[in-house]
Amino acid sequence: MRFGILGPTEVRRDSGETVAVGGPRLRALLGMLVLDAGRVVTTDHLIDGLYGADPPAGAANALQAQVSRLRQLLDAPIERRPAGYQLDADPEAVDAHRFERLAAAGRTALAAGNHRGAAELLREGLDLWRGPALADLGENLLGSAVRLEELRLAAREDHAEAVLGSGHETGETRETGALAGELGDLVAAHPLRERLRGLFMRALVAAGRPAEALATYEDARRLLAEELGADPAPELAEIHLAILRAEAAPAARPDLPAQLTPLIGRADELAVIGGLLAEARLVTLTGPGGTGKTRLAIEAAEQARRGTNGGADRGTNWGTNGDADRSADRGTNRGADGSADRGAEVCFVALSPLVDGAEVAHAVLAAVGLRETKLLRATAGPAADPAERLAAALADRALLLVLDNCEHVVDAAAALAGRLLGACPRLRVLATSREALGITGERLCPVPPLALPPVDASLPEALAYPAIRLFADRAAAVRPDFTLTADDLGPVSRICRAMDGLPLAIELAAARLRSLTAAEIAARLERTDTFRLLSRGSRVAEPRHRTLRAVIEWSWDLLDEAERTLARRLTVFAGGATLAAAERVCGLPADDVVDLLTGLADKSLVEVAGDRYRMLDTIRAFCAEKLAEAGEAEPLRTAYVGYFLELAETADPLLRTADQLEWLRLLDAEHGNLTSALHRADEDSALRLFSGLTSYWWLRGRRSESAAFAAELLSRLGPEPPEREEYALCVLTLAAGGGQTWDLRPHLERADRIMRQINWVPGQPYLNVLWAMVVGPPSAEMSESLLARQRQMAMDPWTRALADFGWGLLALFEGRTEDAEHTLRPSYDAFHGMGERWGMAMALIGLSDVAEWRGERAHALAFIDQAMALVERLDATADLAELLCRRAGHRAIVADQQAAARADYERATELARRAGAPEMLARARVGLGELARRQGDLPAARRLCETALADSGDWFSADEIRLLAHISLGWTCVAEGDPDQAESWHRAALVSGFAHRNLLIAARVAEGLAGVELLRGDQERAATLLGVGMALRNGHDPDDPERTWVAERCRAALGPADFERAHQRGLVSGRQRPVGSWSAASLTLLP
């Protein structure tokens, strides 16, 4: 039998016959037994449910009579048990139990990210409802009814979440309009339910109604204030903020390249690739140009992402240990709830635009969505090695990384693949290359030409061969009336055979059907002397390369002179060209270029992708030879470099305005051309272009990339470089961004001379930023002089605002918080007036440091939160991790905020891994170690901090992290009762702290040494050191728990008067010393 209580009570036999259940008490009895089907329901519970709090005399006998009546109606037995009664029925026969199971499975699928599967499970469960739960079972079951209705509402919320997530993944939004209407009715019924309202807002945005979404948020804010006296929850406020920013959904990383035509004749190869990927972690598709390696790799990656593998009867469900699931008879992976799995995460990296192997790691960084952005800090410095960042980001991700066209950068691609595979156990690499990568563990998959039919094959037999099917498919695309007939079969077979079965060659030949018949194409191929020679095989060239060359040359011969001129000149572009760029660079009448480009696209020599025109690599290589033969390479190089130099110099000042996001996107699109132009430029143009790209690199965080170009430029400039501003910019970029392998001393001496001679505002304002990073606070007098001149002479508001910012940092180094605030606030206001997000974030971080100096944690947190909002807008993951660590550091010292601090550190850890930022990962670990120590878990505290120290690299900012780890380990040793080891850790921090003129850290060291002296029983010296710490903080007394702990015990041991005298002695001694006279030795020798 089947029982329904999600609505009016309903009982049906397996035959479908409805069973009528009598009066309300009999239905109530049935409802209670059904709710606990398969379990004993006590007699007392049944009596309470039937009669309430005042049962009649003889209620037990009355219950027994009701049970007897119910037994007569039901096929399922009701068993008498010692404590009560049990309905012997499968819970799956009860709609309420089935609903709860489906709702739980849907929630599990949703948590796992399987939105489509979750939506299906939840919809199935919700469809079981026919009305209010327990609708006709009486008031005594109201508690159960309320519980079921709450589960129903939560399931409707989960279903909405799943539908919205599924629509975001697939781009399908047809359901969102109906969903918004359904959620609107629910919000009207439950106006204070914030998750429901947040889902309603997201559905409205997905349905194209953002204004209504903002209005419903205002309604929620008003209702919460009036009814509860509360503000919207952070989650609802974040949705509101995302809508205001037009960012209701996170930006996705670039997808696999879209394919406009079907893949023909590669089922066997796809099955082989799927099998190889299940067994090996590096698979390389090899073969000559034109065999379709890229197309095959894209399809294999798509099938891996879907959870299939091209026809082999094994899945591609990679386990947590990185091994493929090798179980047989599984074409689709299944999750724990039985729904379809989404397969592997995939990332595609096109290496063809690169001209230098040094750019491979940067290309992979960009493709996997990593940023090298680092907010400017007083201790900022070089970005981590890009391969190191990738290894950190991909360490625990199950990812299929597709490296396409490795042959021209094979050494760099092999080195990077080997390093990542060694560091990332769940990573797999699928590469395409004309040459094997040649590293251990590589499995090669040669990609052969398409199979050709025998000469005497019939039409049905020939159509079974992929080369013939490919030609027929592509021919029909250019001539819709084309159908392969027995008459055409001979010429088509000859064409495919002459093309040696190469897909690209066949496609190019089929494209000629626009103006020629198949017989004419075959005849032209046979009359081509070059092709005839190459088809017989040159002893010095790959056979398939010869065949492709013939096809491209034949296509070239069909172009008119103007088309040939444009085709060969387009090869100067490394990353494709916009129409405007082609008009400016290619030296043809601007009005003719668009028609010529259209002609080249029609003849399959050029591909159109959005607003960009691109050539296939093999075609571009052929046309580049024609450019060299025409003697046009040098003038084209000059025009190309000039165009992108002008673009960079135009964009540079605009990157410091409210339009910076738009210009960043434009430069992102031209990144390949800009870096190619930098490689090809002469020394003068290269220096100018380097300067023009500095702002872009800085805002996009490509610090290691800019350092690599700086190193290349310095090598080209030789031993006597020009002493000009751009040269100094190169030197300082390399010094700040990863020049540890260089002997930069002579270059820095020249840069020092240049900077000392500057009596004007530099053309590249970031020059002063880099100078401050490299030279740092020890040269404060010179920096003050430069900044003073810059403030006086700067003509544009951005440079003046930057000078104010730099002035504020210098004041902060000296502990002059009033002066710092008086310059940082105008700096922020100026950046805000310009809409310049980077500058605003910088100034806010400086203001948070001012507040920290003063012990004003609430203000510091407010500034950090504002900076975080800006950083999120700039999509700077590593910077967000840093700001989370800053916020967590403030929260961690407040007892009731330690859970929030832990959440911040853990999120920072996740973001640091995703961004490949090992320095932020180490900083988060130190913070988690601090929390562990304060919560009494000393082994965890030691382990986390020692791990952070062990992982500290050579980055410029690593010193600060090591200082924090040393101090934390010192306090851990105090907690363990080991004063000697504690002193050793604090002294290690002490030397570095003063060397970096970081007085806040030096103050923390002084307070740590006070803890050591307290442990040794010298409370007077401990109190004196606390006074020194306060002097270093300019008299501000922080609400630090460790300092408070030491002070309370010293005061108790010495008495208030003696404590104050010792404390004052340290405070006076500290105030009598100029900041620059403090040293590690002077602190340790204090009485």
Residue pairs with C-beta under 8 A, 6 or more apart in sequence:
1 11
1 12
1 13
1 14
1 19
1 74
1 75
1 76
1 89
1 93
2 11
2 12
2 14
2 93
2 94
2 95
3 10
3 11
3 30
3 34
3 37
3 89
3 93
3 94
3 95
4 10
4 11
4 12
4 94
4 95
4 128
4 130
5 31
5 34
5 35
5 94
5 95
5 96
5 133
5 134
5 137
6 95
6 96
6 99
6 128
6 129
6 130
6 131
6 133
6 148
6 152
7 129
7 130
7 131
7 132
7 133
7 135
8 130
8 131
8 135
8 136
9 21
9 27
9 30
9 31
9 135
9 136
9 137
10 18
10 130
11 18
11 19
11 21
11 30
11 73
11 74
12 18
12 19
13 19
13 75
19 73
19 74
20 73
21 27
21 30
21 70
21 73
22 69
22 73
24 136
24 137
24 138
25 50
25 66
25 138
26 66
26 69
26 70
27 136
27 137
27 138
28 49
28 50
28 137
28 138
28 140
28 141
29 46
29 49
29 50
29 63
29 66
29 67
29 70
30 70
31 49
31 134
31 137
31 141
31 144
32 41
32 45
32 46
32 49
32 141
33 41
33 70
33 78
33 85
33 86
33 87
34 87
34 89
34 94
34 96
35 94
35 96
35 141
35 144
36 86
36 87
37 87
37 89
37 90
37 91
37 93
37 94
37 97
38 86
38 87
38 88
38 89
38 90
38 91
39 86
40 81
40 83
40 84
40 85
40 86
41 84
41 85
41 86
42 83
42 84
43 60
43 63
43 83
43 84
43 85
44 84
45 84
46 63
46 84
46 85
47 55
47 59
47 60
47 63
48 55
48 140
49 138
49 140
49 141
50 59
50 62
50 63
50 66
50 140
51 59
51 140
52 140
56 62
67 78
67 85
70 78
71 77
71 78
76 87
76 88
76 89
76 93
77 88
78 85
78 86
78 87
78 88
79 85
79 86
79 87
79 88
91 97
91 98
92 98
92 101
95 128
96 133
96 148
98 125
98 128
99 125
99 126
99 128
99 129
99 148
99 151
99 152
99 155
100 151
101 125
102 121
102 122
102 124
102 125
102 128
103 121
103 122
103 125
103 151
103 154
103 155
103 158
105 121
105 337
105 338
106 118
106 119
106 121
106 122
106 125
106 155
106 158
106 159
106 162
106 337
107 118
107 155
107 158
108 336
108 337
109 115
109 117
109 118
109 121
109 162
109 335
109 337
109 339
110 118
110 122
110 158
110 161
110 162
110 165
112 335
112 336
113 165
113 342
114 335
114 337
114 339
114 340
114 341
114 342
115 161
115 162
115 163
115 164
115 165
115 166
115 168
115 169
116 162
116 166
116 169
116 170
116 339
116 340
117 335
117 337
117 339
117 340
118 158
118 159
118 161
118 162
118 165
118 339
119 159
119 162
119 163
119 166
120 339
121 337
121 339
122 155
122 158
122 159
122 162
123 159
125 155
126 152
126 155
126 156
126 159
129 152
132 145
132 149
133 144
133 145
133 148
133 149
133 152
134 141
134 144
134 145
134 148
137 145
153 186
153 190
153 193
153 196
156 182
156 186
157 195
157 196
157 199
160 179
160 182
160 183
160 199
160 203
161 199
163 175
163 176
163 179
164 176
164 179
164 199
164 202
164 203
164 206
166 172
167 173
167 175
167 176
167 206
168 206
168 249
173 206
173 207
176 203
176 206
176 207
177 207
179 203
179 206
179 207
180 200
180 203
180 204
180 206
180 207
180 209
183 196
183 199
183 200
183 203
184 200
186 193
186 196
186 200
187 193
187 196
187 197
187 200
187 216
190 196
191 197
191 219
191 220
191 223
192 223
192 224
192 227
192 228
194 220
194 224
194 232
194 233
194 235
194 236
195 235
197 216
197 217
197 220
197 236
198 235
198 236
198 239
200 213
200 216
201 213
201 214
201 216
201 217
201 236
201 239
201 240
201 243
202 213
202 239
202 248
204 210
204 212
204 213
204 216
205 213
205 243
205 248
206 248
210 243
210 246
210 248
213 243
214 240
214 243
214 244
217 232
217 236
217 239
217 240
217 243
220 232
220 236
221 231
221 232
224 230
224 231
224 232
225 231
231 237
232 240
239 248
241 869
242 248
245 873
251 875
253 347
253 367
253 368
253 369
254 348
254 367
255 348
256 298
256 301
256 302
256 305
256 346
256 348
256 402
257 298
257 348
257 350
259 295
259 298
259 299
261 473
261 474
261 477
262 473
263 295
263 296
263 299
264 450
264 466
264 469
264 470
264 473
265 450
265 451
265 465
265 466
265 467
265 469
265 470
266 292
266 296
266 299
266 466
267 310
267 311
269 296
269 310
269 445
269 447
270 296
270 299
270 300
270 303
270 309
270 310
270 311
271 309
271 310
271 311
271 312
272 445
273 283
273 285
273 296
273 300
273 309
273 310
273 430
273 445
274 300
274 303
274 304
274 308
274 309
274 310
274 311
274 312
274 314
274 316
275 309
275 312
275 314
276 283
276 443
276 445
277 283
277 300
277 304
277 309
277 316
277 324
277 400
277 428
277 430
278 309
278 312
278 314
278 316
278 324
278 325
278 326
279 324
279 326
279 443
280 441
280 442
280 443
281 322
281 421
281 427
281 428
281 429
281 441
282 417
282 421
282 428
282 429
282 431
282 437
282 439
282 441
282 442
282 443
283 428
283 429
283 430
283 431
283 442
283 443
283 444
283 445
284 406
284 430
284 431
284 432
284 433
284 436
284 437
284 442
284 443
284 444
284 445
285 293
285 296
285 297
285 430
285 431
285 432
285 433
285 445
285 446
285 447
286 293
286 432
286 433
286 434
286 435
286 436
286 444
286 445
286 446
286 447
287 293
287 434
287 446
287 447
287 448
287 544
288 434
288 502
288 542
288 543
288 544
288 545
288 548
289 434
289 504
289 544
289 545
289 548
289 617
289 618
290 502
290 503
290 504
290 505
290 544
290 545
290 547
290 548
290 618
291 447
291 448
291 449
291 502
291 503
291 504
291 544
292 447
292 502
292 503
292 504
293 404
293 432
293 433
293 447
294 404
294 405
294 432
295 503
296 432
296 447
297 402
297 404
297 430
297 432
298 348
298 402
299 310
300 309
300 310
300 430
301 346
301 348
301 400
301 402
301 430
302 346
303 309
303 310
303 316
303 343
304 316
304 343
304 344
304 346
304 400
305 342
305 343
305 344
305 345
305 346
305 400
306 342
306 343
307 315
307 316
307 317
307 332
307 333
307 340
307 341
307 342
307 343
307 344
308 315
308 316
308 331
308 332
308 343
309 315
309 316
313 328
313 329
313 330
313 331
314 324
314 325
314 326
314 327
314 328
314 330
315 324
315 325
315 327
315 330
315 331
315 332
315 333
316 324
316 325
316 333
316 343
316 344
317 324
317 325
317 330
317 333
317 341
317 343
318 324
318 325
318 344
318 398
318 426
318 428
319 325
320 398
320 426
321 425
321 426
322 398
322 425
322 426
322 427
322 428
325 333
332 340
332 341
333 340
333 341
333 343
334 340
334 341
335 341
344 398
344 399
344 400
344 428
345 397
345 398
345 399
345 400
346 399
346 400
346 402
347 367
347 368
347 399
347 400
347 401
347 402
348 367
348 402
348 404
349 363
349 364
349 367
349 368
349 401
349 402
349 403
349 404
350 363
350 367
350 404
350 405
351 360
351 363
351 403
351 404
351 405
351 406
351 408
351 409
351 413
352 404
352 405
352 408
352 617
353 363
353 574
353 575
353 672
353 676
354 360
354 363
354 408
354 409
354 672
355 574
355 675
355 676
355 679
356 409
356 679
357 409
357 411
357 412
357 413
358 412
358 708
359 409
359 675
359 705
359 708
360 409
360 412
360 413
360 416
361 385
361 386
361 387
361 390
361 412
361 416
362 386
362 702
362 704
362 705
364 386
364 390
364 401
364 403
364 416
365 372
365 386
365 389
365 390
365 916
366 671
368 390
368 393
368 394
368 399
368 401
370 389
370 390
370 393
370 877
370 914
370 915
370 916
371 700
371 701
371 875
371 876
371 877
371 878
371 915
372 383
372 386
372 389
372 700
372 701
372 702
372 703
372 704
372 705
372 878
373 699
373 700
373 701
373 874
373 876
373 877
373 878
373 879
374 380
374 383
374 701
374 703
374 878
374 879
374 882
374 957
375 841
375 842
375 845
375 867
375 871
375 876
375 879
375 882
375 883
376 769
376 773
376 842
377 845
377 882
377 957
378 776
378 777
378 809
378 812
378 813
378 998
379 956
379 957
379 959
379 960
379 996
379 998
380 736
380 773
380 956
380 957
381 736
381 737
381 773
381 955
381 956
381 957
382 703
382 704
382 707
382 736
382 737
382 738
382 739
382 740
382 955
382 956
383 389
383 701
383 702
383 703
383 704
383 707
383 737
383 738
383 955
384 392
384 704
384 916
384 917
384 918
384 919
384 953
384 955
385 704
385 738
386 704
386 705
386 916
387 416
387 419
387 420
388 916
388 918
388 953
389 915
389 916
389 917
389 918
390 416
390 420
390 916
391 419
391 420
391 423
391 424
391 916
392 912
392 913
392 916
392 917
392 918
392 921
393 913
393 914
393 915
393 916
394 401
394 420
394 423
394 424
394 427
394 916
395 423
395 424
395 913
396 424
396 426
396 913
397 424
397 426
397 427
398 426
398 427
399 424
399 426
399 427
399 428
400 428
400 429
400 430
401 420
401 427
401 428
401 429
401 430
402 429
402 430
402 431
402 432
403 413
403 417
403 429
403 430
403 431
403 432
404 431
404 432
405 432
405 433
405 617
406 413
406 414
406 431
406 432
406 433
406 435
406 437
407 433
407 434
407 435
410 433
410 435
410 437
410 438
413 431
413 433
413 437
414 437
414 438
414 439
417 429
417 431
417 437
417 439
418 437
418 439
418 440
420 427
420 429
421 427
421 429
421 441
431 437
436 442
436 444
448 501
449 467
449 500
449 501
449 502
449 503
449 544
450 465
450 466
450 467
450 470
450 496
450 501
450 502
450 503
450 506
451 465
451 466
451 467
451 501
452 465
452 467
452 468
452 493
452 496
452 497
452 501
453 461
453 462
453 464
453 465
453 467
453 468
453 493
454 461
455 493
457 465
457 489
457 493
458 486
459 484
459 485
459 486
459 489
462 468
462 489
462 493
463 469
463 472
463 484
467 496
467 499
467 501
467 506
468 484
468 489
468 492
468 493
468 496
470 503
470 506
470 507
470 510
471 484
471 492
471 495
471 496
471 506
471 509
471 510
472 482
472 483
472 484
472 492
474 506
474 507
474 510
474 511
475 482
475 484
475 510
475 513
475 518
476 482
476 483
477 510
478 510
478 511
478 513
478 514
479 513
479 514
482 513
484 492
488 518
488 519
491 517
491 518
491 519
491 521
491 522
492 518
492 522
494 522
494 525
494 526
495 506
495 509
495 518
495 521
495 522
495 525
496 506
498 522
498 525
498 526
498 531
498 535
498 547
498 550
499 505
499 506
499 509
499 547
499 551
500 535
500 543
500 544
500 547
502 544
502 547
502 548
502 551
504 548
504 551
504 616
504 618
505 547
505 548
505 551
507 604
508 551
508 552
508 555
508 604
509 521
509 525
509 551
511 603
511 604
512 521
512 555
512 558
513 521
514 602
516 524
524 554
525 531
525 550
525 554
526 532
528 550
528 553
528 554
530 550
530 553
531 550
531 551
531 553
531 554
534 541
534 546
534 547
534 549
534 550
535 546
535 547
535 550
537 543
537 546
538 546
548 618
549 622
552 618
552 619
552 622
553 622
555 603
555 604
555 605
556 564
556 567
556 622
556 623
556 626
558 603
559 567
559 599
559 600
559 603
559 605
562 588
562 592
562 596
563 596
563 599
563 600
563 603
563 605
564 626
565 586
565 588
566 582
566 586
566 588
566 593
566 596
566 597
566 600
567 600
567 605
567 606
567 615
567 623
567 626
568 623
568 624
568 626
568 627
568 630
568 632
569 585
569 586
569 587
569 588
569 627
569 632
569 636
570 577
570 582
570 586
570 600
570 606
570 613
570 615
570 620
570 623
571 615
571 620
571 623
571 624
571 627
572 585
572 627
572 633
572 636
572 637
572 639
572 640
573 581
573 582
573 585
573 640
573 673
574 672
574 673
574 675
574 676
575 670
575 671
575 672
575 673
575 676
576 609
576 612
576 613
576 614
576 672
576 673
577 585
577 612
577 613
577 614
577 673
578 611
578 612
578 613
579 593
579 594
579 597
579 611
579 613
581 643
581 673
582 593
582 597
582 613
583 590
583 593
584 639
584 643
585 636
585 639
585 640
585 643
586 593
586 636
586 639
587 635
587 636
587 639
588 596
597 606
597 613
600 606
600 613
601 607
601 608
601 613
605 615
605 619
605 623
606 613
606 614
606 615
607 613
607 614
607 615
607 616
608 614
612 669
615 623
627 633
627 636
637 680
640 673
640 677
640 680
641 677
641 680
641 681
641 682
641 685
641 689
642 685
643 677
644 670
644 673
644 674
644 677
644 689
645 677
645 681
645 685
645 688
645 689
645 692
647 667
647 670
647 674
648 667
648 674
648 689
648 692
648 693
648 696
649 688
649 692
651 663
651 666
651 667
651 692
651 695
651 696
652 691
652 692
652 693
652 694
652 695
652 696
652 764
653 796
653 798
654 660
654 663
655 663
655 664
655 695
655 696
655 699
656 695
656 765
656 798
656 834
656 836
656 839
657 798
657 834
657 835
657 836
658 834
658 835
658 836
660 699
660 835
660 836
660 837
660 838
661 873
664 696
664 699
664 700
667 674
667 693
667 696
667 700
668 700
674 689
674 693
675 705
675 709
677 689
678 686
678 689
678 690
678 693
678 709
679 712
681 689
683 713
683 716
683 717
686 713
686 716
687 713
687 722
687 724
687 726
687 727
687 730
688 726
690 706
690 709
690 710
690 713
690 726
690 729
690 730
690 733
691 725
691 726
691 729
691 763
691 764
693 706
694 706
694 729
694 733
694 764
694 766
695 764
695 766
696 702
697 703
697 705
697 706
698 706
698 766
698 769
698 838
699 838
699 874
701 876
701 878
701 879
703 736
703 737
703 738
704 737
704 738
706 733
706 737
707 733
707 734
707 736
707 737
707 738
707 739
708 738
710 730
710 731
710 733
710 734
710 737
710 739
711 734
711 739
711 742
713 730
714 721
714 730
714 731
714 734
714 742
714 747
717 727
717 730
721 727
721 747
721 750
723 750
723 753
723 754
724 754
725 754
725 758
725 762
725 763
725 764
725 767
726 764
727 750
727 751
727 754
728 750
728 751
728 754
728 755
728 767
729 764
729 766
729 767
729 770
731 744
731 747
731 748
731 750
731 751
732 751
732 767
732 770
732 771
732 773
732 774
733 770
734 742
734 744
734 747
735 744
735 748
735 770
735 774
736 770
736 773
736 774
736 956
740 954
748 774
755 771
755 782
755 786
756 782
758 786
758 789
759 789
760 789
760 793
761 789
761 790
761 793
761 794
761 795
761 799
762 768
765 798
765 799
765 802
768 786
768 787
768 790
768 802
768 803
768 806
769 802
769 806
771 783
771 786
772 783
772 806
772 809
773 956
775 782
775 783
776 996
776 997
777 783
777 810
777 813
777 996
777 997
778 997
780 810
780 813
780 814
783 806
783 810
784 807
784 810
787 803
787 806
787 807
787 810
790 799
790 800
790 802
790 803
790 806
791 800
791 803
791 804
791 807
794 800
794 803
797 830
797 833
797 834
798 830
798 831
798 834
798 836
798 839
800 830
801 826
801 827
801 830
801 831
801 834
801 836
801 839
801 843
802 827
802 839
804 823
804 824
804 826
804 827
804 830
805 823
805 824
805 827
805 839
805 842
805 843
805 846
807 823
808 819
808 820
808 821
808 823
808 824
808 827
808 843
808 846
809 820
809 846
811 817
811 819
811 820
811 823
812 820
812 846
812 849
812 850
812 853
813 997
813 999
814 1075
815 853
815 999
815 1032
815 1033
815 1034
815 1075
817 850
817 853
817 854
817 1034
820 846
820 849
820 850
821 847
821 850
824 843
824 846
824 847
824 850
825 843
825 847
827 839
827 842
827 843
827 846
828 839
828 840
828 843
828 844
828 847
830 839
831 838
831 839
831 840
831 842
831 843
832 840
837 870
837 873
837 874
838 870
838 874
840 867
840 870
841 867
841 870
841 871
841 874
841 879
844 863
844 864
844 866
844 867
844 870
845 863
845 864
845 867
845 883
845 886
847 859
847 863
848 859
848 860
848 861
848 863
848 864
848 867
848 886
849 860
851 857
851 859
851 860
851 863
852 860
852 890
852 1000
853 1000
853 1033
853 1034
853 1036
854 1036
855 1033
855 1036
855 1037
855 1038
855 1039
857 890
857 893
857 894
857 1039
860 890
861 887
861 890
861 891
864 883
864 886
864 887
864 890
865 887
867 883
868 880
868 883
868 884
868 887
871 879
871 880
871 883
872 880
877 911
877 914
877 915
877 917
878 911
878 912
878 915
878 917
878 920
880 908
880 911
881 907
881 908
881 909
881 911
881 912
881 915
881 917
881 920
881 924
882 908
882 920
882 923
884 904
884 905
884 907
884 908
884 911
884 924
885 904
885 905
885 908
885 920
885 923
885 924
885 927
887 904
888 900
888 901
888 902
888 904
888 905
888 908
888 924
888 927
889 901
889 927
891 897
891 898
891 900
891 901
891 904
892 898
892 901
892 927
892 930
892 931
892 934
893 1039
893 1040
893 1041
898 931
898 934
898 935
901 927
901 931
902 928
902 931
905 924
905 927
905 928
905 931
906 924
906 928
908 920
908 923
908 924
908 927
909 921
909 924
909 925
909 928
911 917
911 920
912 918
912 920
912 921
912 924
913 921
918 951
918 953
918 955
919 952
919 953
919 955
919 957
919 958
919 961
921 951
922 948
922 949
922 951
922 952
922 958
922 961
922 965
923 948
923 961
923 964
925 944
925 945
925 947
925 948
925 951
926 944
926 945
926 948
926 961
926 964
926 965
926 968
928 944
929 940
929 941
929 942
929 943
929 944
929 945
929 948
929 965
929 968
929 972
930 941
930 968
932 938
932 940
932 941
932 944
933 941
933 968
933 971
933 972
933 975
934 1041
938 972
938 975
938 976
941 968
941 972
942 969
942 972
945 965
945 968
945 969
945 972
946 965
946 969
948 961
948 965
949 962
949 965
949 966
952 958
952 961
952 962
952 965
959 992
959 996
960 996
960 998
960 1001
962 989
962 992
963 989
963 992
963 993
963 996
963 998
963 1001
964 1001
966 985
966 986
966 988
966 989
966 992
967 985
967 986
967 989
967 1001
967 1004
967 1005
967 1008
969 985
970 982
970 983
970 985
970 986
970 989
970 1008
970 1011
970 1012
971 982
971 1008
971 1011
971 1042
972 982
973 979
973 981
973 982
973 985
974 982
974 1008
974 1011
974 1012
974 1015
977 1015
979 1012
979 1015
979 1016
982 1008
982 1011
982 1012
982 1015
983 1009
983 1012
986 1005
986 1008
986 1009
986 1012
987 1080
987 1084
989 1001
989 1005
989 1008
990 1002
990 1005
990 1009
990 1080
990 1083
990 1084
991 1080
993 1001
993 1002
993 1005
993 1080
994 1002
994 1078
994 1079
994 1080
994 1083
995 1080
997 1075
999 1032
999 1033
999 1075
999 1078
1000 1032
1000 1033
1002 1032
1002 1078
1002 1083
1003 1028
1003 1029
1003 1030
1003 1032
1003 1033
1004 1029
1005 1083
1006 1025
1006 1026
1006 1028
1006 1029
1006 1032
1006 1083
1007 1025
1007 1026
1007 1029
1007 1040
1007 1042
1007 1043
1007 1046
1008 1042
1009 1025
1009 1083
1009 1084
1010 1021
1010 1022
1010 1023
1010 1025
1010 1026
1010 1029
1010 1043
1010 1046
1010 1050
1011 1022
1011 1042
1011 1045
1011 1046
1013 1019
1013 1021
1013 1022
1013 1025
1014 1022
1014 1046
1014 1049
1014 1050
1019 1049
1019 1050
1019 1053
1019 1054
1019 1059
1020 1050
1020 1054
1020 1058
1020 1062
1021 1062
1021 1087
1022 1046
1022 1050
1023 1047
1023 1050
1023 1051
1023 1054
1023 1059
1023 1062
1023 1063
1023 1066
1024 1062
1024 1063
1024 1065
1024 1066
1024 1069
1024 1086
1024 1087
1025 1066
1025 1086
1026 1043
1026 1046
1026 1047
1026 1050
1026 1063
1026 1066
1027 1062
1027 1063
1027 1064
1027 1065
1027 1066
1027 1067
1027 1068
1027 1069
1027 1070
1028 1066
1028 1067
1028 1069
1028 1070
1028 1083
1028 1086
1029 1043
1029 1066
1030 1036
1030 1037
1030 1063
1030 1066
1030 1067
1030 1070
1031 1066
1031 1067
1031 1068
1031 1069
1031 1070
1031 1071
1031 1073
1032 1070
1032 1078
1035 1067
1035 1071
1047 1059
1050 1059
1050 1062
1051 1059
1054 1062
1065 1087
1066 1086
1069 1086
1073 1082
